[in-house]
Amino acid sequence: MPLFLITFLSLYGGMHVYGFIRLRAAFPINQPALSILAGVMGLLTVAPLIVRLAEANGLERTALWIAWPAYIWMGSIFIFCSFLLALDAVRWVAWLACRYSGAVIPGFLTSVIACEFALLLAILTSVYAVYEARRIRTEHVTVSTTKLAPGIARLRIVQISDVHLGLLFRESRLESVLKVVREAHPDILVSTGDLVDGRLSREDVVSRMNRLAGMIAAVPARVGKFAVAGNHEFYAGIGPALDLTRAAGFTVLRNQSQRLPEGIIISGVDDPAGDRGAASAAVHESELLKLLPSDQFHLLLKHRPVLLPSSDGRFDLQLSGHVHKGQIFPFNLLVRLRFPIPVGTSPTAARSLIHVSRGSGTWGPPMRLLAPPEVTIIDVVAGL
């Protein structure tokens, strides 16, 4: 936790310092207004931490009032600084080109105009990002297999992932996701982790979160509902988080498999954020998969889009999430450095398939940019 706080405050605070310096240079702000701007930006830097403290101490209404402006600002300052950096890069390239060619730098590439343009773009883009976060898209995947039980022509699996039920993701936003799920008429509904967000207590599950679980539980899935624990289940408190997941109607698979009469085996593994860590999680996964027969369709639920060499070829389809496709562009470029398997459906070397969801909700800022929320519809069909 201390390392996380230091890293967060350094990076997030650095964005604020960069933005403040550029705004001060671009606009004729008097000293009193400048002091107010510095104070507000300083307060917004620590506002996400204040939200978590208020939430942890049961001050839900206070946390909610602070969270909306704090997290929208978080997304907006990131977008603003991204535009600034991009325009500054263009300005430096232009400066170098003009220096070596002897040309005069165009007037529209001045620092002031670049800052003004970045600010305008950031405002417009942030408004769109809030809008995009509420536009649920469906992604369709069709998988042909000869492993389904006789008489089963098609099995429809619907995946939700990274919903992040909590302070900002409540009834109205959950209903927009569940509406898409209901319209898909799933045989099987799966959640690939991070169903919850924030720190949960047993009382949370009984009170404010219980109605959200009830909304999910009311969604019909003929064969069943299955879920795995993501990193946020462990951050929230694994006991209450899994209580909530089960209250939503899911069978939680914790390094377990379940065979269904339809000729499908569903396996689920815990996220490495659990107490035993990544090495132990890999051992559990390898031991689980090597015991399963190869003549039935094998669906692997795994929160993080990581492929273990020992697992490749031992499953037919892996469903994952976690990365949100970066959630706000250009953060996806950094995400790809850590998780190189691309969002969407990819074949593996051993001819298995992995589908990585963009996620159905949001974490932190209730915003998405070039990474719309997703509900995935997977049709497993009998065929060659």
C-alpha positions in Angstrom: 0.0 0.0 0.0 2.7 2.6 0.8 4.4 1.8 -2.6 1.0 2.2 -4.4 0.3 5.5 -2.7 3.8 6.9 -3.6 3.4 5.7 -7.2 -0.1 7.1 -7.5 0.6 10.5 -6.0 3.8 10.8 -8.0 2.2 10.1 -11.4 -1.2 11.7 -10.7 0.5 14.7 -9.0 2.9 15.0 -11.8 0.1 15.3 -14.3 -1.4 18.1 -12.2 1.9 20.0 -12.0 2.4 19.7 -15.7 -1.1 20.9 -16.5 -0.9 23.7 -14.0 2.4 25.0 -15.4 1.0 25.0 -18.9 -2.3 26.7 -17.9 -0.4 29.4 -16.0 1.8 30.1 -19.0 -1.1 30.1 -21.5 -3.7 32.2 -19.7 -3.3 35.6 -18.0 -4.4 34.5 -14.5 -3.9 37.0 -11.6 -2.3 35.8 -8.4 -5.5 35.2 -6.3 -7.0 33.2 -9.1 -3.7 31.3 -9.6 -3.7 30.4 -5.9 -7.3 29.1 -6.1 -6.4 27.0 -9.2 -3.4 25.5 -7.4 -5.4 24.7 -4.3 -8.3 23.1 -6.3 -5.9 21.0 -8.4 -4.0 20.0 -5.2 -7.3 18.9 -3.6 -8.4 17.0 -6.7 -5.0 15.2 -6.6 -5.8 13.6 -3.3 -9.6 13.4 -3.8 -9.6 9.7 -4.9 -7.9 8.8 -1.6 -10.5 10.9 0.3 -13.3 9.0 -1.5 -11.8 5.6 -0.5 -11.4 6.8 3.1 -14.9 8.1 3.3 -16.3 4.9 1.8 -14.3 2.7 4.2 -15.7 4.6 7.1 -19.3 4.2 6.1 -19.7 7.8 4.8 -21.3 6.6 1.5 -23.2 9.8 0.7 -20.1 12.0 1.3 -18.0 9.6 -0.8 -20.5 9.7 -3.6 -20.7 13.5 -3.8 -16.9 13.7 -3.9 -16.4 10.7 -6.3 -18.3 12.0 -9.3 -16.3 15.3 -9.8 -13.1 13.6 -8.6 -13.2 10.7 -11.0 -14.5 12.7 -14.0 -11.6 15.1 -13.3 -9.2 12.2 -13.2 -10.2 11.1 -16.6 -10.3 14.7 -18.0 -6.8 15.7 -16.7 -5.4 12.5 -18.2 -6.9 13.3 -21.6 -5.8 17.0 -21.3 -2.2 16.0 -20.5 -2.2 13.4 -23.3 -3.2 16.1 -25.8 -0.6 18.4 -24.4 2.1 15.8 -24.7 1.1 15.0 -28.2 1.1 18.6 -29.3 4.3 19.3 -27.5 5.9 16.4 -29.4 4.7 18.0 -32.7 6.1 21.4 -31.6 9.5 19.9 -30.7 9.7 18.0 -34.1 8.7 21.2 -35.9 11.3 23.2 -33.9 14.1 20.8 -34.8 13.0 20.7 -38.4 12.9 24.5 -38.6 16.3 24.8 -36.8 18.1 22.6 -39.3 16.3 24.0 -42.4 16.4 27.6 -41.4 12.6 28.0 -41.7 10.5 30.0 -39.3 8.3 28.0 -36.8 4.6 28.5 -37.8 2.7 30.8 -35.4 0.0 28.2 -34.6 2.7 26.0 -33.0 3.3 28.3 -30.1 3.1 27.0 -26.6 0.0 29.1 -25.8 -2.0 28.1 -28.8 -1.1 24.4 -28.2 -2.3 24.6 -24.6 -5.6 26.4 -25.7 -6.2 23.8 -28.4 -5.4 20.9 -26.0 -7.8 22.3 -23.4 -10.6 22.6 -26.0 -10.0 19.1 -27.3 -9.9 17.7 -23.7 -13.3 19.3 -22.8 -15.0 18.0 -25.9 -13.4 14.5 -25.6 -14.2 14.2 -21.9 -17.9 14.9 -22.6 -17.8 12.2 -25.3 -15.9 9.8 -23.0 -18.7 10.0 -20.4 -21.2 9.3 -23.1 -19.2 6.4 -24.5 -19.0 4.7 -21.1 -22.8 4.2 -21.2 -23.0 2.8 -24.7 -22.9 -1.0 -24.2 -21.7 -2.8 -27.3 -22.1 -6.5 -28.1 -19.3 -8.6 -29.5 -20.2 -11.8 -31.2 -17.9 -14.8 -31.3 -18.8 -18.1 -33.0 -16.8 -21.3 -32.1 -17.4 -24.5 -34.0 -16.7 -27.8 -32.2 -17.4 -31.5 -32.4 -17.3 -31.9 -28.7 -20.9 -30.9 -27.7 -23.2 -33.6 -26.5 -25.4 -35.3 -29.1 -28.5 -33.3 -29.9 -27.0 -30.0 -28.8 -26.7 -27.8 -31.9 -25.8 -24.6 -30.2 -24.8 -23.4 -26.7 -24.9 -19.6 -26.1 -22.5 -18.2 -23.6 -22.8 -14.6 -22.6 -19.8 -13.0 -20.8 -19.7 -9.9 -18.6 -16.5 -8.8 -17.1 -15.1 -5.9 -15.0 -18.5 -4.5 -14.0 -17.1 -2.9 -10.9 -20.3 -2.6 -8.9 -19.9 0.0 -6.3 -20.0 3.7 -5.6 -20.5 4.9 -9.2 -21.7 1.8 -11.0 -25.3 1.4 -9.6 -28.8 0.4 -10.7 -29.1 2.5 -13.9 -25.8 1.6 -15.3 -26.1 -2.1 -14.3 -29.6 -2.2 -15.9 -28.1 -1.1 -19.2 -25.7 -4.0 -19.1 -28.4 -6.6 -18.0 -30.8 -5.4 -20.7 -28.2 -6.5 -23.4 -27.7 -9.8 -21.5 -31.4 -10.6 -21.4 -31.9 -9.8 -25.0 -29.1 -12.3 -25.9 -31.0 -15.1 -24.1 -28.0 -16.8 -22.7 -27.8 -20.5 -21.9 -24.8 -19.8 -19.7 -23.9 -16.4 -18.1 -20.3 -16.0 -17.0 -18.5 -13.2 -15.1 -14.8 -13.2 -15.6 -13.9 -11.2 -12.4 -14.1 -7.7 -10.9 -17.8 -7.9 -10.5 -17.4 -5.6 -7.5 -15.3 -2.6 -6.6 -14.3 -0.8 -3.4 -14.0 -2.2 0.1 -16.9 -4.4 1.1 -18.1 -5.5 4.5 -20.7 -8.2 5.3 -23.2 -5.3 6.0 -22.6 -4.0 2.4 -23.7 -7.3 1.0 -26.8 -7.3 3.1 -27.7 -3.7 2.4 -26.9 -1.5 -0.5 -25.2 -4.1 -2.7 -27.8 -6.7 -2.2 -30.3 -5.0 -4.6 -27.7 -5.0 -7.3 -27.0 -8.7 -6.8 -30.8 -9.3 -7.0 -30.9 -7.6 -10.4 -28.3 -10.0 -11.8 -29.9 -13.0 -10.1 -33.2 -12.2 -11.9 -31.6 -12.6 -15.3 -32.4 -16.1 -16.7 -29.7 -18.4 -17.8 -31.1 -21.9 -18.7 -27.9 -23.9 -17.9 -26.4 -21.8 -15.2 -24.2 -18.9 -14.2 -20.5 -19.2 -13.4 -17.9 -16.7 -12.1 -14.3 -16.3 -11.1 -12.6 -14.0 -8.7 -10.7 -11.0 -10.2 -8.2 -8.9 -8.4 -10.9 -6.5 -7.2 -12.7 -9.3 -5.4 -9.6 -9.7 -3.2 -9.1 -5.9 -2.8 -12.8 -5.6 -1.7 -12.5 -8.5 0.7 -12.8 -11.9 -0.8 -15.4 -13.2 1.7 -18.0 -10.5 1.2 -17.2 -10.2 -2.5 -17.9 -13.9 -3.1 -21.0 -13.7 -0.9 -22.3 -10.9 -3.3 -21.3 -12.9 -6.3 -23.2 -16.0 -5.1 -26.2 -13.8 -4.2 -26.2 -12.7 -7.8 -26.8 -16.3 -8.8 -23.3 -17.3 -9.8 -21.5 -20.6 -9.0 -18.0 -19.4 -8.1 -15.2 -21.6 -9.5 -12.1 -21.2 -7.4 -9.5 -23.4 -9.1 -12.4 -25.8 -9.9 -14.1 -27.4 -12.8 -17.8 -28.3 -13.4 -19.0 -30.7 -16.0 -22.3 -30.0 -17.7 -24.6 -32.4 -19.5 -24.4 -30.4 -22.6 -20.9 -31.7 -23.2 -19.0 -28.7 -21.8 -16.6 -28.4 -18.9 -16.2 -25.0 -17.3 -13.1 -24.3 -15.3 -12.3 -21.2 -13.3 -9.1 -20.0 -11.6 -8.5 -17.4 -9.0 -6.7 -14.2 -9.9 -3.0 -14.0 -8.7 -4.0 -11.1 -6.4 -5.0 -13.8 -4.0 -2.8 -14.6 -1.0 -0.8 -17.2 -2.7 0.4 -15.0 -5.6 1.1 -15.6 -9.3 3.3 -18.6 -9.0 0.8 -20.5 -6.9 -2.0 -19.5 -9.3 -0.1 -20.9 -12.2 0.4 -24.2 -10.4 -3.3 -24.4 -9.6 -4.2 -23.8 -13.2 -1.8 -26.4 -14.6 -2.9 -29.1 -12.1 -6.6 -28.3 -12.8 -6.3 -28.5 -16.6 -4.1 -31.6 -16.9 -6.8 -33.7 -15.2 -9.6 -32.9 -17.7 -10.6 -35.1 -20.7 -10.0 -33.8 -24.2 -13.3 -35.1 -25.7 -15.5 -32.4 -24.2 -15.5 -28.7 -24.9 -13.5 -26.9 -22.3 -14.2 -23.3 -21.3 -11.6 -21.6 -19.1 -12.6 -18.6 -17.1 -9.6 -16.5 -16.1 -9.6 -12.9 -15.1 -6.3 -11.8 -16.5 -5.5 -12.3 -20.3 -2.4 -14.4 -19.7 -1.6 -17.6 -21.5 0.5 -20.2 -19.6 2.6 -22.4 -22.0 1.5 -25.4 -20.0 -2.2 -24.5 -20.5 -2.1 -23.9 -24.3 -4.1 -26.6 -26.0 -5.7 -27.9 -22.8 -8.8 -25.6 -23.3 -10.9 -24.8 -26.3 -11.8 -21.2 -25.3 -10.5 -18.9 -22.6 -12.5 -15.9 -21.5 -10.7 -13.1 -19.8 -11.0 -9.4 -19.0 -9.1 -7.1 -16.7 -7.5 -4.8 -19.2 -10.6 -2.7 -20.2 -8.6 -2.0 -23.4 -7.0 0.7 -21.4 -10.5 2.3 -20.8 -9.2 5.8 -21.9 -7.1 6.2 -24.9 -4.0 6.3 -25.1 -3.7 4.3 -21.9 -4.2 1.1 -23.9 -0.7 1.6 -25.3 0.7 1.1 -21.9 -1.6 -1.8 -21.1 -0.3 -3.7 -24.2 3.2 -3.5 -22.7 2.0 -5.5 -19.7 -0.6 -7.7 -21.4 0.3 -8.3 -25.0 -2.6 -10.5 -25.9 -4.9 -8.1 -27.8 -8.5 -7.3 -26.9 -10.9 -9.4 -29.0 -10.5 -13.0 -30.1 -7.1 -14.5 -30.8 -6.0 -18.1 -31.7 -3.1 -19.6 -29.7 -0.1 -21.6 -31.0 -1.9 -24.8 -30.0 -5.1 -23.8 -31.7 -7.1 -22.8 -28.6 -9.0 -19.5 -28.6 -8.7 -16.6 -26.1 -11.3 -13.8 -26.0 -10.3 -10.7 -24.0 -13.3 -8.5 -23.1 -13.1 -4.7 -22.9 -15.2 -5.0 -19.8 -18.8 -4.1 -19.1 -18.2 -1.3 -16.6 -15.6 1.3 -15.6 -13.0 1.5 -12.9 -12.2 5.0 -11.5 -13.4 7.6 -14.0 -16.9 6.8 -15.3 -15.5 7.4 -18.8 -14.3 5.4 -21.8 -12.5 6.6 -24.9 -12.1 4.4 -27.9 -12.8 1.4 -25.6 -16.6 1.1 -25.3 -18.1 -1.3 -22.7 -18.8 -4.8 -23.9 -21.1 -7.7 -23.4 -19.8 -10.7 -25.3 -22.0 -13.3 -26.9 -20.3 -16.6 -27.7 -22.2 -19.2 -29.8 -20.6 -22.6 -29.5 -22.0 -24.5 -32.4 -21.8 -28.2 -33.4 -19.7 -28.6 -36.5 -16.3 -29.3 -37.9 
